Amino acid sequence: MEEKIIRFMRFRKPMAIISLLVVLAGVVSIFTKGLNLGLDFTGGTSVELAYAKPVEQLAVQEALEKAGIKDTVVQHLGTATHVLIRMPPQEKAGGEIGQRVLKAAQFDTQNPATLRQVDSVGSQVGSELYTQSLLAVGLSLFLMMVYVAVRFRFKFAVGAVISLTHDTLFVVGIFSIMGWPFDLTVLAAVLALIGYSLNDTIVVFDRVRENFRRLRRADPVEIVDISLTETLRRTIMTVATVVVVVVALLFLGGPALYWFSLALLVGLFAGTYSSIYIATAYALAMGLNREDFVISKPKEEFVEEGDIQP
């Protein structure tokens, strides 16, 4: 029994419009509302405390607010007794702010805390990290384009980069619209997503190239639909496996991995969608045809009469 072909490309135009609107909404939010940048980019102070017994994050945060230490982020580090407190730049720095936080965090005489470490990141360092992060994303996209151009054709490379740019702007735009904190862990998720999404796109491109050489009578749109249908099962299994791991990290990984996991979860669906309706659809729009996959043509002086040329 032949496998039923799903006509993915029938909906490529409305999907392109939806993608454009979603990305534009994210870009507008980024330029108007901005990102809720974490202390990694804005600068600030982090203080590590170790309690004798497990402690609730909310209780520590409320104690700090009562002491006049505002806008803090409290999270556990590995265990419920080890706490990391992050805050914007303070007038008092180094050991002074550490002792102030330690004093404020001693809200329970039955559960004393000890100061483990105090780290400060200046606003200039945070700004440099932000700039370097943008350069890292831009460089990764450029190198991906070079790789795909060498392995396939330039029209594939442009489609892949547009697809990866869509995934990046989609995740960053969602974080901007929702006001979720954007720090180095979220950036790591975005870079991981770029690699994952490209791998998914390469699998589709490989199958398209194979089917163009194998199916002689089918038109480009039909070949793309066949290729996407044939890779659909693999795509679903791969995404489902990764989603299970990411969801486990989301609910069991603690606050340190929460936003990283959420960014990956959002990006997984965007990456799967873009491999179908952006990367491949762009190649079709640019005139994808069988000649793009002809390895080489023999020179005229080596072609004898009666030979069949590709």
Disulfide bonds with the S-S distance in Angstrom:
none
